[in-house]
Amino acid sequence: MVCRVILLALLTVCIASAVDVSGHSGSRCLCRTVKEGLPVRRITKVEIIPRSSSCDNIEIIATLKNGIQVCLNPEAPRVQKALGRLMERNSSKPNPTI
């Protein structure tokens, strides 16, 4: 009887550690902290990572001219304005034809 109780307790611990029983999902996001904006002239590359099963947030990662990567808040007005400027800047460049 004691053996069954111990096995049941171990099984419960194993299941609880394998399954997120706390209700928190999206804990594998790349961005822990976000900035509210950056000057467009400092940004060389922008990656937009959509929501996924591993992260509930839309993540925007900007690579700066000095190589540092910074996470930006996708809901911040300054970030949205900067993304608009970057898209305008890139759309004004001629596309090479092959």
PyMOL CGO cylinders between C-alpha atoms (Angstrom):
from pymol import cmd
from pymol.cgo import CYLINDER

trace = [
    CYLINDER, 0.00, 0.00, 0.00, 2.81, 2.44, 0.92, 0.3, 1, 1, 1, 1, 1, 1,
    CYLINDER, 2.81, 2.44, 0.92, 4.57, 1.55, -2.32, 0.3, 1, 1, 1, 1, 1, 1,
    CYLINDER, 4.57, 1.55, -2.32, 1.45, 2.50, -4.32, 0.3, 1, 1, 1, 1, 1, 1,
    CYLINDER, 1.45, 2.50, -4.32, 1.18, 5.85, -2.54, 0.3, 1, 1, 1, 1, 1, 1,
    CYLINDER, 1.18, 5.85, -2.54, 4.85, 6.60, -3.23, 0.3, 1, 1, 1, 1, 1, 1,
    CYLINDER, 4.85, 6.60, -3.23, 4.49, 5.60, -6.89, 0.3, 1, 1, 1, 1, 1, 1,
    CYLINDER, 4.49, 5.60, -6.89, 1.37, 7.74, -7.22, 0.3, 1, 1, 1, 1, 1, 1,
    CYLINDER, 1.37, 7.74, -7.22, 3.20, 10.72, -5.66, 0.3, 1, 1, 1, 1, 1, 1,
    CYLINDER, 3.20, 10.72, -5.66, 6.18, 10.26, -8.00, 0.3, 1, 1, 1, 1, 1, 1,
    CYLINDER, 6.18, 10.26, -8.00, 3.90, 9.96, -11.00, 0.3, 1, 1, 1, 1, 1, 1,
    CYLINDER, 3.90, 9.96, -11.00, 2.08, 13.15, -10.00, 0.3, 1, 1, 1, 1, 1, 1,
    CYLINDER, 2.08, 13.15, -10.00, 5.38, 15.02, -9.65, 0.3, 1, 1, 1, 1, 1, 1,
    CYLINDER, 5.38, 15.02, -9.65, 6.57, 13.77, -13.05, 0.3, 1, 1, 1, 1, 1, 1,
    CYLINDER, 6.57, 13.77, -13.05, 3.35, 14.78, -14.78, 0.3, 1, 1, 1, 1, 1, 1,
    CYLINDER, 3.35, 14.78, -14.78, 3.30, 18.18, -13.07, 0.3, 1, 1, 1, 1, 1, 1,
    CYLINDER, 3.30, 18.18, -13.07, 6.86, 18.89, -14.17, 0.3, 1, 1, 1, 1, 1, 1,
    CYLINDER, 6.86, 18.89, -14.17, 6.22, 17.72, -17.73, 0.3, 1, 1, 1, 1, 1, 1,
    CYLINDER, 6.22, 17.72, -17.73, 2.99, 19.71, -18.15, 0.3, 1, 1, 1, 1, 1, 1,
    CYLINDER, 2.99, 19.71, -18.15, 2.70, 23.37, -17.28, 0.3, 1, 1, 1, 1, 1, 1,
    CYLINDER, 2.70, 23.37, -17.28, 0.03, 23.20, -14.57, 0.3, 1, 1, 1, 1, 1, 1,
    CYLINDER, 0.03, 23.20, -14.57, 0.40, 26.86, -13.63, 0.3, 1, 1, 1, 1, 1, 1,
    CYLINDER, 0.40, 26.86, -13.63, -1.48, 28.00, -16.73, 0.3, 1, 1, 1, 1, 1, 1,
    CYLINDER, -1.48, 28.00, -16.73, 1.44, 30.07, -18.03, 0.3, 1, 1, 1, 1, 1, 1,
    CYLINDER, 1.44, 30.07, -18.03, 2.10, 29.60, -21.69, 0.3, 1, 1, 1, 1, 1, 1,
    CYLINDER, 2.10, 29.60, -21.69, 4.48, 31.43, -23.92, 0.3, 1, 1, 1, 1, 1, 1,
    CYLINDER, 4.48, 31.43, -23.92, 7.40, 31.32, -21.54, 0.3, 1, 1, 1, 1, 1, 1,
    CYLINDER, 7.40, 31.32, -21.54, 9.93, 30.75, -24.31, 0.3, 1, 1, 1, 1, 1, 1,
    CYLINDER, 9.93, 30.75, -24.31, 9.87, 34.22, -25.77, 0.3, 1, 1, 1, 1, 1, 1,
    CYLINDER, 9.87, 34.22, -25.77, 13.11, 35.70, -27.09, 0.3, 1, 1, 1, 1, 1, 1,
    CYLINDER, 13.11, 35.70, -27.09, 12.43, 39.15, -25.65, 0.3, 1, 1, 1, 1, 1, 1,
    CYLINDER, 12.43, 39.15, -25.65, 12.47, 39.55, -21.88, 0.3, 1, 1, 1, 1, 1, 1,
    CYLINDER, 12.47, 39.55, -21.88, 12.40, 43.35, -21.93, 0.3, 1, 1, 1, 1, 1, 1,
    CYLINDER, 12.40, 43.35, -21.93, 11.38, 45.75, -24.67, 0.3, 1, 1, 1, 1, 1, 1,
    CYLINDER, 11.38, 45.75, -24.67, 12.21, 49.33, -25.58, 0.3, 1, 1, 1, 1, 1, 1,
    CYLINDER, 12.21, 49.33, -25.58, 9.59, 51.87, -26.55, 0.3, 1, 1, 1, 1, 1, 1,
    CYLINDER, 9.59, 51.87, -26.55, 11.54, 53.16, -29.54, 0.3, 1, 1, 1, 1, 1, 1,
    CYLINDER, 11.54, 53.16, -29.54, 14.88, 53.86, -31.22, 0.3, 1, 1, 1, 1, 1, 1,
    CYLINDER, 14.88, 53.86, -31.22, 16.08, 56.30, -33.87, 0.3, 1, 1, 1, 1, 1, 1,
    CYLINDER, 16.08, 56.30, -33.87, 15.61, 54.72, -37.31, 0.3, 1, 1, 1, 1, 1, 1,
    CYLINDER, 15.61, 54.72, -37.31, 19.11, 55.76, -38.38, 0.3, 1, 1, 1, 1, 1, 1,
    CYLINDER, 19.11, 55.76, -38.38, 20.62, 53.34, -35.81, 0.3, 1, 1, 1, 1, 1, 1,
    CYLINDER, 20.62, 53.34, -35.81, 18.72, 50.30, -37.12, 0.3, 1, 1, 1, 1, 1, 1,
    CYLINDER, 18.72, 50.30, -37.12, 20.16, 48.09, -39.86, 0.3, 1, 1, 1, 1, 1, 1,
    CYLINDER, 20.16, 48.09, -39.86, 17.82, 45.09, -39.69, 0.3, 1, 1, 1, 1, 1, 1,
    CYLINDER, 17.82, 45.09, -39.69, 14.41, 44.29, -38.21, 0.3, 1, 1, 1, 1, 1, 1,
    CYLINDER, 14.41, 44.29, -38.21, 12.98, 40.84, -37.52, 0.3, 1, 1, 1, 1, 1, 1,
    CYLINDER, 12.98, 40.84, -37.52, 9.29, 40.46, -36.73, 0.3, 1, 1, 1, 1, 1, 1,
    CYLINDER, 9.29, 40.46, -36.73, 8.52, 37.17, -35.03, 0.3, 1, 1, 1, 1, 1, 1,
    CYLINDER, 8.52, 37.17, -35.03, 4.80, 36.30, -34.92, 0.3, 1, 1, 1, 1, 1, 1,
    CYLINDER, 4.80, 36.30, -34.92, 2.98, 34.67, -32.03, 0.3, 1, 1, 1, 1, 1, 1,
    CYLINDER, 2.98, 34.67, -32.03, 3.61, 30.95, -31.75, 0.3, 1, 1, 1, 1, 1, 1,
    CYLINDER, 3.61, 30.95, -31.75, 2.92, 28.01, -29.49, 0.3, 1, 1, 1, 1, 1, 1,
    CYLINDER, 2.92, 28.01, -29.49, 6.09, 28.82, -27.56, 0.3, 1, 1, 1, 1, 1, 1,
    CYLINDER, 6.09, 28.82, -27.56, 5.48, 32.59, -27.19, 0.3, 1, 1, 1, 1, 1, 1,
    CYLINDER, 5.48, 32.59, -27.19, 2.20, 34.49, -26.95, 0.3, 1, 1, 1, 1, 1, 1,
    CYLINDER, 2.20, 34.49, -26.95, 3.76, 37.82, -27.96, 0.3, 1, 1, 1, 1, 1, 1,
    CYLINDER, 3.76, 37.82, -27.96, 4.61, 39.38, -31.29, 0.3, 1, 1, 1, 1, 1, 1,
    CYLINDER, 4.61, 39.38, -31.29, 8.32, 40.14, -30.99, 0.3, 1, 1, 1, 1, 1, 1,
    CYLINDER, 8.32, 40.14, -30.99, 10.26, 42.78, -32.89, 0.3, 1, 1, 1, 1, 1, 1,
    CYLINDER, 10.26, 42.78, -32.89, 14.04, 42.44, -32.77, 0.3, 1, 1, 1, 1, 1, 1,
    CYLINDER, 14.04, 42.44, -32.77, 16.07, 45.31, -34.21, 0.3, 1, 1, 1, 1, 1, 1,
    CYLINDER, 16.07, 45.31, -34.21, 19.75, 44.90, -35.03, 0.3, 1, 1, 1, 1, 1, 1,
    CYLINDER, 19.75, 44.90, -35.03, 21.65, 48.15, -34.57, 0.3, 1, 1, 1, 1, 1, 1,
    CYLINDER, 21.65, 48.15, -34.57, 24.61, 49.38, -36.61, 0.3, 1, 1, 1, 1, 1, 1,
    CYLINDER, 24.61, 49.38, -36.61, 26.95, 48.35, -33.78, 0.3, 1, 1, 1, 1, 1, 1,
    CYLINDER, 26.95, 48.35, -33.78, 25.60, 44.77, -33.95, 0.3, 1, 1, 1, 1, 1, 1,
    CYLINDER, 25.60, 44.77, -33.95, 23.57, 44.87, -30.73, 0.3, 1, 1, 1, 1, 1, 1,
    CYLINDER, 23.57, 44.87, -30.73, 20.10, 43.36, -30.89, 0.3, 1, 1, 1, 1, 1, 1,
    CYLINDER, 20.10, 43.36, -30.89, 17.28, 45.19, -29.11, 0.3, 1, 1, 1, 1, 1, 1,
    CYLINDER, 17.28, 45.19, -29.11, 13.70, 44.08, -28.56, 0.3, 1, 1, 1, 1, 1, 1,
    CYLINDER, 13.70, 44.08, -28.56, 11.05, 46.67, -29.36, 0.3, 1, 1, 1, 1, 1, 1,
    CYLINDER, 11.05, 46.67, -29.36, 7.49, 46.96, -28.07, 0.3, 1, 1, 1, 1, 1, 1,
    CYLINDER, 7.49, 46.96, -28.07, 5.23, 46.30, -31.10, 0.3, 1, 1, 1, 1, 1, 1,
    CYLINDER, 5.23, 46.30, -31.10, 2.39, 48.29, -29.51, 0.3, 1, 1, 1, 1, 1, 1,
    CYLINDER, 2.39, 48.29, -29.51, 4.42, 51.45, -28.84, 0.3, 1, 1, 1, 1, 1, 1,
    CYLINDER, 4.42, 51.45, -28.84, 3.52, 54.35, -31.18, 0.3, 1, 1, 1, 1, 1, 1,
    CYLINDER, 3.52, 54.35, -31.18, 7.19, 55.26, -31.67, 0.3, 1, 1, 1, 1, 1, 1,
    CYLINDER, 7.19, 55.26, -31.67, 8.01, 51.70, -32.73, 0.3, 1, 1, 1, 1, 1, 1,
    CYLINDER, 8.01, 51.70, -32.73, 5.09, 51.61, -35.18, 0.3, 1, 1, 1, 1, 1, 1,
    CYLINDER, 5.09, 51.61, -35.18, 6.19, 54.95, -36.64, 0.3, 1, 1, 1, 1, 1, 1,
    CYLINDER, 6.19, 54.95, -36.64, 9.80, 53.73, -36.94, 0.3, 1, 1, 1, 1, 1, 1,
    CYLINDER, 9.80, 53.73, -36.94, 8.67, 50.53, -38.69, 0.3, 1, 1, 1, 1, 1, 1,
    CYLINDER, 8.67, 50.53, -38.69, 6.68, 52.64, -41.15, 0.3, 1, 1, 1, 1, 1, 1,
    CYLINDER, 6.68, 52.64, -41.15, 9.77, 54.73, -41.90, 0.3, 1, 1, 1, 1, 1, 1,
    CYLINDER, 9.77, 54.73, -41.90, 11.91, 51.63, -42.36, 0.3, 1, 1, 1, 1, 1, 1,
    CYLINDER, 11.91, 51.63, -42.36, 9.37, 50.15, -44.76, 0.3, 1, 1, 1, 1, 1, 1,
    CYLINDER, 9.37, 50.15, -44.76, 9.28, 53.42, -46.74, 0.3, 1, 1, 1, 1, 1, 1,
    CYLINDER, 9.28, 53.42, -46.74, 13.08, 53.51, -46.83, 0.3, 1, 1, 1, 1, 1, 1,
    CYLINDER, 13.08, 53.51, -46.83, 13.28, 49.94, -48.10, 0.3, 1, 1, 1, 1, 1, 1,
    CYLINDER, 13.28, 49.94, -48.10, 10.49, 50.34, -50.65, 0.3, 1, 1, 1, 1, 1, 1,
    CYLINDER, 10.49, 50.34, -50.65, 12.19, 53.38, -52.17, 0.3, 1, 1, 1, 1, 1, 1,
    CYLINDER, 12.19, 53.38, -52.17, 15.31, 51.34, -52.96, 0.3, 1, 1, 1, 1, 1, 1,
    CYLINDER, 15.31, 51.34, -52.96, 15.30, 49.87, -56.46, 0.3, 1, 1, 1, 1, 1, 1,
    CYLINDER, 15.30, 49.87, -56.46, 14.93, 46.10, -56.56, 0.3, 1, 1, 1, 1, 1, 1,
    CYLINDER, 14.93, 46.10, -56.56, 17.67, 44.38, -58.57, 0.3, 1, 1, 1, 1, 1, 1,
    CYLINDER, 17.67, 44.38, -58.57, 16.40, 42.32, -61.49, 0.3, 1, 1, 1, 1, 1, 1,
    CYLINDER, 16.40, 42.32, -61.49, 17.97, 39.07, -62.48, 0.3, 1, 1, 1, 1, 1, 1,
]
cmd.load_cgo(trace, "trace")
